[in-house]
Amino acid sequence: MERRVGEIDGDQGASPVEDVVREVLTARATVDEHGTVTAWNDGARRLLGYTAAQILGRPVATLLAEEPAAADLPPFAQLPRWHGTLALRHRDGHIVDAGVLAHHHPAPHGDGDRAGNGDRGGNGEGGGLPGGGGGGSWLVLSPLAGQESRPVDEDLVSWSFTQSPCCALALYDTTLRLRRANAEMERSVGLAEGEMRGLRIPEIVDNDTGEISEQDMLRVLETGETYYRERYLRAPGEKREHAWSIFVSPLRDAAGRTHGVFLSAHDITEQHWARKRLQLIAEAGRTIGSTLDVARTAQELADVAVPELADFISIDLLTSLDDESTDHAVDADEQDPQARSAGRPLALRRVAHQSVLPGVPEAVVAPGEVDAYPGGSPQVRSLRSGRAVLHRMTEPVLAEWAVRDPLRSARLREAGVHSMMTVPLTARGTTLGVAVLIRHRHPEEFQEDDLLLAEELASRAAVCIDNALRYTRERGTAVTLQRSLLPQRLPEQAAVEVASRYLPAGARAGVGGDWFDVIPLSGARVALVVGDVVGHGIHASAAMGRLRTAVRTLADIDLPPDELLTHLDDLVGRLAAEAADPDAALTGNGEVAGDVGATCLYAVYDPVSRRCVLARAGHPLPMVVSPDGTVELLDLPAGPPLGLGGLPFESVETELPEGTLLALYTNGLTESRNPAVDDGVSRLRQALTRPAASLEHLCDAVLAATLPGRRVDDVALLLARTRALDADRVATWTIPPDPAAVAETRRNALGQLDSWNLSDVAFVTELIVSELVTNAIRHAEPPIQLRLIYDRTLICEVSDASSTVPHLRRARVYDEGGRGLLLVAHLTQRWGTRPTAKGKTIWAEQTIDAPGDAGKSD
């Protein structure tokens, strides 16, 4: 029956509240902010003898038997309520001591001025409330009857005890034996009061809750204090454990003597599980998505869900996510009714699972494996519908699934599964996979609240998994780009033995811009380069590629290290200017590229002179290991990082004995474990002194000794052990600036080739020597020098004191000259010029059949 507000049930049906409560039993009056009586009921008339017509509009102070002293008045304006006894004067003159309860109703905001400064009203007598009533009005109440105790009150107390629906109540005597129990307590323990009377609580509740509660009762008898605790108890016939808030307090008489113990237990199961769900959601927020690794993120979801929510969980992702071009495979199926109705199997990849049982016996597939789920399986149904579903094991759909997937259904039966939830993992409108949660050890079946909780956890995890998938793709693109920009294999050259390693940063940092290079130069020399672009990601990788290309181009024209870094500094400055232009710096996804900066170390080693020229731009110092095992940092001027502009770079030349080990690296090698760089340098120094079978093994040993498990920056390492050409593999002649000296020079060159057993290249070498020496005598300045180097190739170099660089030109039909360099270019593998301190050197290389390794020292 619908009940209106203000009505109760009675014998004659519903009756108004006023007819039940008998308004006349309470004296009620209202006083405004000026202290004027504005309302007066019949109960007030019975209390003081005034009718409403006689008192309305008069000051309330006229009802007081005497004016109170101002010091004795409370601050009425600040009080929400006041209660006490007032001496009031009856209309016939006698004094009435009335218990009064007054409620303050403050004036609406903005009415304060009217409350404090308005007209006094009434007949002009008196003022406001004594002591100042403040803004608003007062409702003044005084009971006329019902203050004395009645015999029926004891019955009300007894009935309220036995019939209380909100908590289980029990009374125990001083021997801690039960005397009374209400209906809720009887229901909670499954026993009637008569069956429990005279028993101790551990005898009624045969578990640790009974023992603990009796200990609390004993302390109550000893201390007289109330005790509180939360306990968990499963009522007879129920599967679910209930949470109880238990209070134990003493029962005292008027003299304070304790005559028993009162126990009240409130069922707070719903509040308890709501709190547990909030805690689980908070735990999920803290733990899920701690990394950008897909498998780890999925495992974090599994670890949160088990055992708090489920006894087993599996997380499977669509195999289409392995292909970057197919992010919406489920969406496509959903749009195709035939594909959906066909019920074809769907391939899913297991990324994580967890169980309360050791070894996860419920799982059919291992993480990383792919399995096909039948079209009618709960997993596929949930994926294609996009809805989370709660299943009981007796449902027909599960029976149909058992026929199509006998292995999984057998595992579920063996485990004793009684309920299951399938929850799709959906983020940003794309379905990524499905989570399956089951219970078999937990006695209670999944409920709708559990399904909502699972959806919340899956939603959080899906966003994190989607982020990880996106990052994995972007990182894979960046790594592929960077590795394609790095040397695929180191070039063959005879100056140094080299080994290298490049390791991208961990998932949090992203791919950086570290690079290294080995560049063969003319005259059997080699350039060694290591650099580091500021920042991480595709932009850093792209900037690295541009810088590496620039270094190789500048190295090809044989610029000294300090000049090369100066040109590279200009390039980085231009790249930074481009990045600072918002229109030019916009990327494909709308992001803006960051600032561009870099460090670099450039070294050129000559195996003929055994000397090395180095310069650096803000890069870590190289480490040199001498043949006797001594390790030291090579002292080089620091130089500014690339991109600052306008500051000079300095080169340093040093001699490196044959067999010297040169270690070039980026700061990720020495700063990954500890911000204290000196510690990393010390570890690197120790690692380089340890014996190793080869440079490749030494690279691995250095990385193992210096790097932590999770890197925060890219690492590039380049190790180079110097070689030297034997003196008998280099021949040098000084040539007088006389055309007649050309013939003698050719004879000297041919004689040297005979001593090297290189008669096969004598004809071409004679032409090259003749052409280059003749050009130097005619067009250059002395001193002129010819040098032949027998290495992997035969190198012919002619040096002079002129800075004029020759160039190829096409001679006309009747020209007598102009064909010499064209002939040299055609007959040699490569040729070029390089500047020297006093002029230039023109060089040409020829391939030879016999390797030059035999002429090198081991």
C-alpha positions, 0 to 999 in steps of 0.5 A: 500500500502506498503511504503518503508522507505524514501518515501512519498505519492505523486500525482505520487506515491512514490518518494525518500525523497531527491527529496522532501526535496531539499538537496540544501536548507541546507549547510552541511559539515563534519569535522573530529577529526583533524578539517579537512573538509571531506564532502561538499555539494552543499548547502555549495557551495552556502553559501560560494562559495567554491566547494567540490574540493576546500575545502575538506582536508583543515582545517575548521579554514580557513573558519572563518572570524577571529580566536576566543579567546581560552577563548571564545570557549566552551568545544567542546569535551564534547558537544553532540551538539553546535548551534550559529552564526558564522562569516564565510568568503566567497570565494570572501572575504566578511563576511557571518553571518550564523546560524549553528547547529553542531552535535558531533559524538564521535569516537568509543571506543578505537579510542581516541588516534588516535583522539588526536594524529593523523596526522593533514591531509590536506595541513598541515595548521592550527590545529584541531577545535578551542578549541579542537574538541575532538574525533569523527567528527562533522556534521555542518549544516546551512539553506539557506532558509525557515527562514522567516515566510510565509502566509501559515504557519498560515494555517499549524497552523490552520490545525494542530489544527483541524486535530491533531489525538493525543489529543483533543484540544479546545480554550476558550476566556476570558469569558471561552466560547468555540471558537474552537475545533478540530475533536478529541474533537468533537469525545470525547464529541460527539458534533460538534464544531458549536454545542459547540461554545459559551458554557462553559465547564460545559455546554458541559460536564455535570459532575464534570469533566466540573466543575473542568476543568472550575475552572482550567481555571479560575485559569489560567486566574488569575495566568497565570500558566498551570494546569494539572490533570487526569480525567475519562470520558465516551464518549457518546455511549461507555461503557468504561470509558476513562482516560484523561490527561488534560492540561489547559494553557493561550494564550498570545500575544507578550506583555504577555496579556492573550486573552484566555485559551487553553485546551488539553486532551490526552486519556491515557486510555491504559496507565491507565489500564496498570498501574492499572494492574501492581498495581493489580499484585503488590498488589497480590504479597504483599497480596497473600500467607501471610500465609500457610493456604489454605482457607486464601490464596484463600480468599486473591486472591478473595479480590484482584480480587474484585472489581478491576477486577471482580464483583464476584469470586469463588475459588474451589479446587479439592476434591481429594486434601483432599486425600494426595495420589491423587494429579493428579486427573485431569491429570488422567482424561485428559489421559483417553479419555473415562473419558473426553468424558463422561462428568461426573460431577466433585466434587469441594470444595469451599474454597473462594469467594467474591462479590461487593454485600453484602452477596455474593448472586451470590454464590450457595455453602458456603466456605467449602462445596462440589458441583458437576459441570456438565461435560460440565460446563465452570469450568470442561472444563477449568480444563480438558483443563488446559486453561483459557477461556473468555465467553460471556453469549450468547455462546452456551456452556453456554446455554448447561450448563444452562440446566445441572445446572439450579440453577447456571444459574438462579443466573447468570441471576438474577445478570445480568452477561454479561461476565465470565472467568474461570481460572484453578489454576495450580502449578508445573504441577498439576491442583489444582482447578479453579477460576471463575470471572464474571461481572454484575455491571461493564459495560464493558465486560471482554477483552483479557487483563483481561484474561491475568491478571486473569491468572497472578493472578491465577498463583501466587495464585496457587503456594501459595495454593500449598505451603499451601497444601504441608505445611498442609500435612507435618504439619499434619504428624508432628502433628500426629507424635508428638501427637503419641509420647506424652502420649495418656492418663496420667497413673493412680497413687495416688501421684498427681492429674494431668492435661495437655495441648499441643498446637502446634505452629502456621502455620509459626513456624511449629510443635516443640519438646515440650513434657511432661510425668507422670511416676509412680515409685516404692514406690508410687512415681511419676516422672513429666517431661517437655522438649523442643527440639530446632527447629520445624518440623518432625526432632524436633518431632522425636528427642522429641520421642527419648528423651521421650523414654530415660527418661522413660527408665532411670526413670524405673531404678530409677536414681536420677534427676541429674544423669538422666539428665547427661545420657540424656545429653550424648544422646543429644550429640550423636544425635547432632553428628549424625545430624552433619554427612551429610550422616547420617543426610540426610532426605528422601527429600534431606534436612539435619537435623539441630542441636539437643539441648533440655531443660528438667525439671525432678521432683520426688515426694514421697507422703509418705515423701511429699518431691520432688526432682527436677533438670533442664537442662536449662529449665524454673523454675517451679511454686509452688502454696501453699495450702494458695494460695501463688505463687512462682518460685521454685529456682533451679540451672539452669543447662546447656541445654542438648547437651553441655556435660561435665557440672554437674547438681544439684538436689534440694529436697523440702517439698511440703505440701499436696494440693500444686500445681506444674506447669511445662511448656515450654517457649512457654507459657511465651514468646509467647506474648512478648519477655520480659519473666517476663511479661509472668511469671507474667501472669502465676502467676496471672492465677494460683491464680484464683479459678477453678473448676478442674485442667482441667479448670485451664489449660484452664484458664492459656492458655487463660490468657498467650497465644496470638491468633497466637502462635510462639512456641509450648506450653506444660503445666503440672499441678500436685496437690500433695497428701499424704498417711496417716501415718496409710497406711505405716508400717516400721520395722527395722530388725536385721541381724539374720536369726531368725528374719525372722519369727518375720518379717512375723508375723509383716507383717501379723498383719499389713495386718489384720489391713488393712483388706487385708487377701486375699493377706496375703499368697503371701505377707508372701512369698515375705517378707520371700524371700526378708528379707532372701536374705537381711540377707544372702547377704546384709549388715545392716541396713535392713528395711522392709516397707509396703505401702497400696496404689492402690497396696500393696507395699513391700520394703526391704532396705539394705546398700549393693549396689549389685543388685540382678538378676533373674537366672534359678536354676538347678534341684538339686540347694537348692536356686536361686528360690526366685526372680523368685517366687517373679516376678511370684507372683507380678504385678511388682518388681525391685530395686532402688539405695538409698543414703546408698545402695539399695531398693528391691520392689514388688507390688501386685494388691489388690481388694480394692482401696487404695484411702480411705486411702488418705487425700482429 
